[in-house]
Amino acid sequence: MAWKTWNTPEDHKSIILLRYLGGEARREILVMGGGITAKEMLDILRDIYGDKTPVTSLLAKFYALTQERSESIRNYALTLQMLERKVKGRSPELVQENMLRDKFVEGIRSPSIRSEMKREIRKKPTVTFSELKNESIAIESELSVNEETMALVNLQKTSSIDRTQKERDDQERKILWEEIKEIRLD
């Protein structure tokens, strides 16, 4: 919090915190009586208003998460990081060293990007989540540009095929029209 930056004395922290509280939260602290520290206030508020989701449910959600069809790798990574942070905040002992990195790779939707990231881990076992995330985002961006280019090329091909077909149809109509004129003249 800001008071760490400003080296606020311990006895002032609780006064500052109480000043910023309002409504029900303020009353909860006031009924506790005086003399409680800012840390105790925060613990009380966390117990009352904090997330009550069981850690096992958070872990299950973490391991079940995969990148959605239209979701970017960046958004998927952020969602995964938020879940990992919640688990770590509640039970730090449950968060293992490469848990986030490995789950991130396993949940990537694109088989080619996922394979590339697994290759990176095999080449460099100490590679971090952040490094893999950045590399995945770069590859996703490259693939997206390539897909857009291919779509444009296909559109141009289709357009030229359509133009060629139209020219043939026009030519056939002209020939047919000429034949009809000849029949009428005869």
trRosetta pair geometry for C-beta under 8 A, 3 or more apart (Angstrom, degrees):
i j d omega theta_ij theta_ji phi_ij phi_ji
1 4 5.9 119 63 -4 59 95
2 5 5.5 -55 -162 35 48 113
2 6 6.2 21 151 0 79 111
2 8 7.9 59 108 -20 73 129
3 6 5.8 -64 -137 54 38 97
3 7 7.7 -110 170 54 62 5
3 8 3.4 -59 -156 25 100 132
3 12 7.6 179 -138 98 130 100
3 13 5.4 113 159 -108 171 95
3 16 6.6 152 -73 65 129 158
3 38 7.8 -5 48 136 160 176
4 7 7.6 24 -176 -73 28 40
4 8 7.8 -50 -47 23 24 91
8 12 5.2 -119 178 84 98 118
8 13 5.5 121 115 -74 122 80
8 16 6.8 -34 -171 -7 156 152
9 12 4.8 83 65 8 84 107
9 13 7.4 -138 96 -23 44 84
10 13 5.8 -45 -155 10 35 117
10 37 6.7 -35 -180 -138 102 108
10 38 7.5 -145 -161 12 63 107
11 14 7.1 -53 -166 28 35 102
11 15 7.4 30 145 -10 62 111
12 15 5.5 -61 -156 41 46 114
12 16 6.0 46 150 -23 77 106
13 16 5.8 -57 -149 36 30 110
13 17 6.2 28 156 -18 66 108
13 37 7.2 24 80 -174 118 75
13 38 3.6 -74 129 -27 111 146
14 17 5.7 -52 -143 38 32 112
14 18 6.1 33 157 -19 65 107
14 36 6.5 156 -133 93 142 62
14 37 5.8 -129 -62 -158 121 30
14 38 4.5 -139 -72 -61 62 71
14 41 6.1 142 -130 -19 86 136
15 18 5.9 -56 -146 38 27 110
15 19 6.4 33 152 -25 62 107
16 19 5.7 -55 -153 31 29 116
16 20 6.8 16 155 -10 63 107
16 38 7.5 1 57 -100 92 131
17 20 6.1 -67 -155 40 31 103
17 21 6.5 34 151 -28 67 106
17 38 4.9 140 -14 -131 143 96
17 41 5.4 135 118 93 147 153
17 42 7.4 -96 -145 -55 152 86
18 21 5.7 -51 -146 26 35 114
18 26 7.0 94 -161 -137 68 86
18 29 6.1 -153 -110 116 90 145
18 30 7.8 104 -146 -70 115 79
18 41 7.3 -115 -64 -124 79 157
21 25 4.9 -126 -162 109 107 104
21 26 4.0 152 122 -82 103 79
21 29 6.2 70 88 16 171 141
22 25 6.8 44 63 54 40 101
22 26 5.3 -7 -129 -25 11 127
23 26 6.1 118 54 17 33 100
23 27 7.2 -68 139 -1 37 101
24 27 5.6 -58 -149 38 34 111
24 28 6.4 42 153 -27 67 101
25 28 5.7 -48 -151 27 32 116
25 29 6.9 25 153 -13 62 103
25 45 6.0 38 -152 -122 106 112
25 48 7.8 163 -116 89 74 138
25 49 7.0 -19 -99 -33 107 146
26 29 6.0 -60 -157 38 33 107
26 30 6.2 31 150 -20 68 110
27 30 5.5 -54 -141 38 34 113
27 31 6.3 34 161 -21 67 103
28 31 6.4 -58 -153 32 25 106
28 32 7.3 31 147 -27 57 103
28 44 6.7 174 139 141 112 117
28 45 7.1 126 93 -92 138 71
28 48 6.0 -47 -156 -36 160 174
29 32 5.7 -51 -163 20 39 118
29 36 7.5 -139 -161 66 87 135
29 41 5.4 25 -123 -136 124 102
29 44 6.7 134 -96 87 74 142
29 45 7.4 -15 -64 -60 104 99
32 36 5.6 -8 124 -17 130 149
32 41 8.0 -173 51 -102 156 71
32 44 6.6 -61 -69 -113 152 167
33 36 7.2 108 81 -23 69 104
36 40 4.3 -115 -178 90 100 135
36 41 5.9 126 118 -56 115 78
36 44 7.7 20 161 -18 154 137
37 40 4.7 100 54 6 76 101
37 41 7.0 -131 101 -5 43 86
38 41 5.4 -50 -150 33 35 116
38 42 6.4 34 153 -18 66 104
39 42 5.8 -54 -149 37 32 110
39 43 6.4 34 151 -20 64 105
40 43 5.5 -52 -147 36 33 114
40 44 6.3 36 153 -21 65 103
41 44 5.8 -55 -151 34 30 111
41 45 6.3 24 154 -13 65 108
42 45 5.8 -56 -145 41 32 109
42 46 6.1 35 154 -22 66 107
43 46 5.6 -54 -145 36 29 113
43 47 6.4 31 154 -21 63 104
44 47 5.8 -55 -152 34 29 111
44 48 6.4 18 155 -11 64 110
45 48 5.8 -60 -144 43 31 106
45 49 5.7 -22 175 28 71 112
45 50 7.6 104 124 -40 59 89
46 49 7.0 -72 -118 60 19 74
46 50 4.1 34 -174 -49 62 131
47 50 6.4 6 -62 18 12 115
51 86 6.8 -38 74 -150 164 116
51 90 8.0 -87 82 -68 112 126
53 57 5.2 -112 178 80 94 127
53 58 5.7 107 120 -55 119 94
53 86 7.8 10 69 164 126 136
54 57 4.6 95 65 2 84 102
54 58 7.2 -152 99 -4 46 84
55 58 5.4 -53 -150 37 39 113
55 59 6.2 40 152 -20 69 104
55 87 6.3 98 -155 -135 88 74
55 90 4.9 -164 -91 113 107 134
55 91 4.9 46 -139 -1 155 130
55 94 6.7 154 167 -5 128 163
56 59 5.6 -51 -147 37 32 112
56 60 6.3 36 152 -21 64 105
57 60 5.6 -50 -145 35 32 113
57 61 6.3 35 153 -20 64 105
58 61 5.6 -54 -150 36 31 113
58 62 6.3 37 149 -24 64 105
58 83 6.3 171 -175 -165 86 85
58 86 5.3 -134 -150 109 140 117
58 87 5.0 178 123 -78 124 84
58 90 7.0 120 32 33 158 144
59 62 5.4 -51 -149 32 33 116
59 63 6.4 21 158 -9 67 106
59 87 5.8 94 -75 -115 73 133
59 94 6.5 -90 -86 163 128 140
60 63 6.2 -60 -145 43 29 101
60 64 6.0 22 157 -16 65 115
61 64 5.9 -63 -140 42 26 107
61 65 6.4 42 157 -43 62 100
61 83 5.9 -143 107 -138 105 134
62 65 6.1 -49 -157 8 25 115
62 80 7.1 90 -148 -148 76 70
62 83 4.4 172 -92 137 85 129
62 84 6.3 104 -131 -72 130 63
62 87 6.2 -23 -43 -34 149 141
62 103 6.7 -11 157 -173 90 165
63 103 6.6 -105 -111 -125 55 125
65 76 7.7 154 156 -162 108 84
65 79 6.5 -165 -163 119 143 114
65 80 5.8 179 104 -92 144 83
65 83 6.6 180 -20 6 151 162
65 103 7.5 57 65 162 98 116
65 107 5.9 6 111 -128 71 154
66 76 7.8 -23 159 -147 32 126
66 106 7.9 -85 -107 120 91 74
66 107 4.1 -155 -121 -152 57 87
66 109 6.8 107 158 -74 98 77
67 71 5.3 -153 -170 80 75 115
67 73 6.6 -25 -115 -102 143 57
67 76 4.1 -28 -103 -100 87 155
67 107 5.6 127 -17 142 76 86
67 108 5.6 27 -2 -135 137 34
67 109 4.1 -107 85 -25 113 98
68 71 3.8 87 54 -10 90 121
68 76 7.4 -172 15 -86 70 103
68 109 7.5 -49 80 -61 12 138
69 109 7.0 149 -102 -141 35 159
71 75 5.2 -120 -171 81 92 122
71 76 5.3 104 132 -57 123 94
71 109 7.7 129 60 -17 93 137
72 75 4.7 94 58 7 85 100
72 76 6.9 -148 94 -4 45 87
72 137 7.8 44 165 -124 103 87
72 140 7.0 121 -158 142 77 152
73 76 5.5 -55 -146 40 34 114
73 77 6.1 37 155 -23 67 106
73 108 6.6 10 -117 -125 105 99
73 113 7.4 -113 -84 155 140 158
73 133 7.3 169 145 -156 107 68
73 136 4.8 -152 177 131 155 112
73 137 5.3 -153 82 -85 122 64
73 140 4.9 -167 -1 -31 127 157
74 77 5.8 -56 -149 35 27 112
74 78 6.5 26 154 -18 63 106
74 133 7.7 90 -108 178 55 102
74 137 5.5 58 -63 -108 90 121
75 78 5.7 -53 -148 35 33 112
75 79 6.4 34 155 -19 65 105
76 79 5.9 -57 -151 35 29 111
76 80 6.4 28 153 -17 64 109
76 104 7.8 125 125 -145 101 78
76 107 6.7 -171 174 119 126 116
76 108 7.4 131 108 -102 156 58
77 80 5.7 -58 -149 39 30 112
77 81 6.2 32 153 -21 66 107
77 104 6.1 36 -114 -136 82 120
77 133 4.8 89 -133 -132 155 120
77 136 7.7 148 -59 73 129 135
77 137 7.9 -62 -3 -58 145 107
78 81 5.6 -53 -145 36 31 113
78 82 6.4 34 155 -21 64 103
79 82 5.8 -53 -152 32 30 112
79 83 6.7 28 152 -15 63 104
80 83 5.9 -56 -152 37 32 110
80 84 6.3 31 152 -18 66 107
80 100 6.6 129 141 -153 108 85
80 103 6.4 175 -158 109 128 112
80 104 5.7 147 112 -91 165 82
80 107 7.0 167 -83 54 136 153
81 84 5.6 -55 -145 38 32 112
81 85 6.2 35 155 -22 66 106
81 100 6.8 54 -100 -152 63 132
82 85 5.7 -54 -148 34 30 113
82 86 6.6 33 152 -21 63 102
83 86 5.7 -52 -152 31 34 112
83 87 6.6 31 152 -16 65 103
84 87 5.8 -55 -151 37 34 110
84 88 6.1 33 152 -19 67 109
84 95 6.5 94 -171 -123 88 122
84 99 7.1 155 -128 103 118 109
84 100 4.8 14 -102 -92 164 110
85 88 5.6 -54 -142 40 31 113
85 89 6.2 36 156 -24 64 106
86 89 5.8 -55 -148 33 28 113
86 90 6.6 13 158 -7 62 110
87 90 6.2 -70 -152 44 29 101
87 91 6.4 -49 178 54 68 86
87 94 5.8 -99 168 89 109 123
87 95 5.8 134 109 -67 108 101
88 91 7.6 -92 -127 71 18 46
88 92 5.3 43 -165 -108 66 66
88 94 7.8 -140 -89 66 46 86
88 95 4.5 -1 -91 -25 88 154
89 92 7.7 55 -74 -65 10 80
91 94 4.4 46 112 -1 112 116
91 95 7.7 146 100 -16 70 83
92 95 6.0 -58 -161 29 46 108
95 99 5.8 -134 -161 40 62 145
95 100 7.8 14 -160 -36 104 96
96 99 4.4 113 58 -44 82 110
98 101 4.6 -57 -166 48 79 118
98 102 5.2 76 133 -24 95 104
98 129 7.8 168 -148 -55 63 92
99 102 6.3 -63 -143 40 22 104
99 103 6.1 15 163 -13 62 114
100 103 6.1 -61 -142 41 25 106
100 104 6.1 33 157 -27 62 109
100 129 4.9 -9 108 -93 107 151
101 104 5.8 -58 -153 30 25 116
101 105 6.7 19 155 -15 62 105
101 121 7.6 138 147 -101 118 119
101 127 7.4 148 -160 102 142 80
101 128 6.7 -132 -90 -178 131 36
101 129 4.0 -125 -82 -79 80 80
101 132 6.0 107 -150 23 91 144
102 105 6.0 -55 -152 35 32 108
102 106 6.4 28 154 -16 66 109
102 121 7.8 80 -98 -120 74 157
103 106 5.7 -57 -144 40 33 111
103 107 6.1 22 161 -14 67 114
104 107 6.3 -73 -151 40 22 103
104 108 7.1 39 153 -45 61 93
104 117 8.0 -113 110 169 92 155
104 129 6.0 114 4 -144 151 96
104 132 6.5 128 100 103 132 128
104 133 6.7 -63 179 -77 152 88
104 136 8.0 -144 151 -9 111 161
105 108 6.1 -37 -159 -2 35 113
105 114 6.2 114 177 -146 72 73
105 117 4.5 -160 -126 118 105 131
105 118 6.1 129 171 -67 135 70
105 121 6.9 -39 -70 -32 168 137
105 132 6.4 -59 -71 173 99 148
106 114 7.5 67 -121 -147 21 117
108 113 5.3 -114 157 99 140 109
108 114 4.3 179 76 -78 113 87
108 117 6.6 114 5 16 154 146
108 136 6.4 -124 -109 -145 140 137
109 114 7.9 -163 67 -42 17 117
110 113 4.0 60 85 17 118 108
110 114 6.3 174 88 -13 59 86
110 140 7.2 174 4 -100 151 87
110 143 7.3 120 -139 74 160 175
111 114 5.6 -57 -142 40 30 114
111 115 6.1 32 159 -21 66 107
112 115 5.9 -52 -147 35 28 111
112 116 6.4 30 154 -20 62 107
112 143 7.7 140 81 -94 132 142
113 116 5.6 -54 -149 36 33 114
113 117 6.4 31 154 -19 66 105
113 136 5.6 82 179 -141 120 85
113 139 5.2 154 -115 104 99 135
113 140 6.4 18 -96 -67 151 80
113 143 7.5 -87 -59 -17 110 149
114 117 5.9 -58 -150 36 30 109
114 118 6.5 30 152 -18 65 105
115 118 5.7 -54 -148 36 33 111
115 119 6.4 38 151 -23 65 104
116 119 5.5 -52 -152 33 32 116
116 120 6.6 38 148 -23 63 101
116 135 7.7 -143 128 139 114 116
116 139 6.3 151 79 -104 158 167
117 120 5.4 -45 -151 29 37 117
117 121 6.7 39 150 -19 64 100
117 132 5.3 72 -146 -157 110 111
117 135 7.1 149 -99 92 84 118
117 136 6.0 5 -74 -77 126 105
118 121 5.6 -50 -152 33 36 112
118 122 6.5 35 150 -18 66 103
119 122 5.7 -54 -150 36 33 110
119 123 6.3 31 152 -17 66 108
120 123 5.8 -57 -147 39 30 110
120 124 6.3 -35 173 41 66 96
120 127 5.5 14 145 -22 101 177
120 131 7.9 -163 162 121 138 108
120 132 6.3 160 93 -105 145 91
120 135 6.7 124 -85 89 163 164
121 124 7.2 -85 -135 69 21 59
121 125 6.4 49 178 -111 66 47
121 127 5.9 -118 -100 46 54 123
121 132 7.6 12 -62 -89 91 133
122 125 7.5 11 -134 -69 18 75
123 127 7.9 52 75 -34 83 130
124 127 4.5 91 99 -45 105 99
127 131 5.1 -115 -170 79 87 135
127 132 6.0 94 140 -52 116 96
128 131 4.7 101 56 5 79 100
128 132 7.1 -148 96 -1 44 87
129 132 5.9 -63 -151 41 30 107
129 133 6.0 32 153 -24 68 109
130 133 5.6 -51 -142 34 29 114
130 134 6.4 27 159 -17 63 106
131 134 6.0 -57 -150 37 28 108
131 135 6.3 24 155 -15 64 110
132 135 5.7 -57 -144 40 31 109
132 136 6.0 34 156 -22 67 108
133 136 5.8 -56 -147 36 27 112
133 137 6.4 27 155 -19 63 107
134 137 5.8 -54 -148 35 30 111
134 138 6.5 31 153 -20 63 106
135 138 5.6 -54 -150 35 32 113
135 139 6.4 30 153 -17 66 105
136 139 5.8 -55 -147 38 31 108
136 140 6.1 33 153 -20 65 107
137 140 5.6 -52 -145 37 30 114
137 141 6.3 34 153 -22 63 106
138 141 5.7 -56 -152 34 29 113
138 142 6.5 30 151 -18 64 104
139 142 5.6 -53 -149 36 34 112
139 143 6.2 33 154 -18 67 106
140 143 5.8 -55 -146 38 30 110
140 144 6.2 34 153 -24 63 107
141 144 5.6 -53 -148 33 29 114
141 145 6.6 30 154 -18 63 103
142 145 5.8 -55 -152 35 31 109
142 146 6.3 30 151 -17 65 107
143 146 5.5 -55 -147 39 34 113
143 147 6.2 35 154 -21 67 105
144 147 5.7 -51 -145 35 30 111
144 148 6.4 30 154 -18 63 105
145 148 5.8 -55 -150 36 31 111
145 149 6.4 32 151 -20 64 106
146 149 5.6 -54 -148 36 32 113
146 150 6.3 31 154 -18 66 105
147 150 5.7 -53 -146 38 31 110
147 151 6.3 34 153 -22 64 105
148 151 5.6 -52 -148 34 31 113
148 152 6.5 32 152 -19 63 105
149 152 5.7 -56 -153 36 31 112
149 153 6.4 32 151 -19 66 105
150 153 5.6 -52 -146 37 34 112
150 154 6.2 34 154 -18 66 106
151 154 5.7 -53 -146 39 30 111
151 155 6.3 34 152 -22 63 106
152 155 5.6 -52 -147 35 31 114
152 156 6.4 31 153 -18 64 104
153 156 5.7 -55 -151 36 31 111
153 157 6.3 33 150 -20 65 104
154 157 5.5 -50 -146 35 33 113
154 158 6.2 34 154 -18 66 105
155 158 5.7 -53 -146 38 30 111
155 159 6.1 34 152 -22 63 108
156 159 5.4 -53 -145 36 31 115
156 160 6.3 26 156 -16 65 103
157 160 6.0 -58 -149 38 29 104
157 161 6.2 29 152 -19 65 107
158 161 5.6 -53 -145 38 31 112
158 162 6.1 34 153 -20 65 106
159 162 5.6 -52 -147 36 29 112
159 163 6.3 32 151 -21 63 105
160 163 5.4 -48 -145 35 35 115
160 164 6.3 38 153 -20 65 103
161 164 5.7 -53 -148 36 31 111
161 165 6.2 31 152 -18 64 107
162 165 5.7 -55 -146 39 30 112
162 166 6.2 33 153 -22 64 106
163 166 5.6 -53 -148 35 30 113
163 167 6.4 32 152 -21 64 103
164 167 5.7 -52 -150 33 31 112
164 168 6.6 33 150 -18 64 103
165 168 5.6 -52 -151 35 34 112
165 169 6.3 34 151 -19 66 105
166 169 5.6 -52 -146 37 32 112
166 170 6.2 35 153 -20 65 104
167 170 5.7 -52 -148 36 31 113
167 171 6.3 32 152 -20 64 106
168 171 5.6 -55 -149 36 31 112
168 172 6.3 32 153 -19 66 105
169 172 5.7 -52 -147 36 31 112
169 173 6.4 34 152 -20 64 105
170 173 5.7 -54 -151 35 31 113
170 174 6.5 33 151 -21 64 104
171 174 5.7 -52 -151 33 32 113
171 175 6.5 31 152 -17 65 104
172 175 5.7 -54 -148 37 32 110
172 176 6.1 32 153 -18 66 108
173 176 5.6 -55 -143 40 30 112
173 177 6.0 33 155 -22 65 108
174 177 5.6 -55 -146 37 28 113
174 178 6.3 31 153 -20 63 105
175 178 5.7 -54 -150 35 31 112
175 179 6.4 31 151 -19 64 105
176 179 5.7 -54 -150 35 32 112
176 180 6.4 34 151 -20 65 104
177 180 5.6 -50 -148 34 32 112
177 181 6.5 35 151 -20 63 103
178 181 5.6 -52 -151 34 32 114
178 182 6.5 33 151 -20 64 104
179 182 5.7 -53 -150 35 33 112
179 183 6.5 35 152 -21 65 104
180 183 5.7 -53 -150 34 32 112
180 184 6.5 32 152 -19 64 106
181 184 5.8 -57 -151 36 31 112
181 185 6.3 28 154 -19 65 108
182 185 5.8 -58 -147 37 31 110
182 186 6.5 33 155 -25 64 105
183 186 6.0 -55 -152 28 31 111
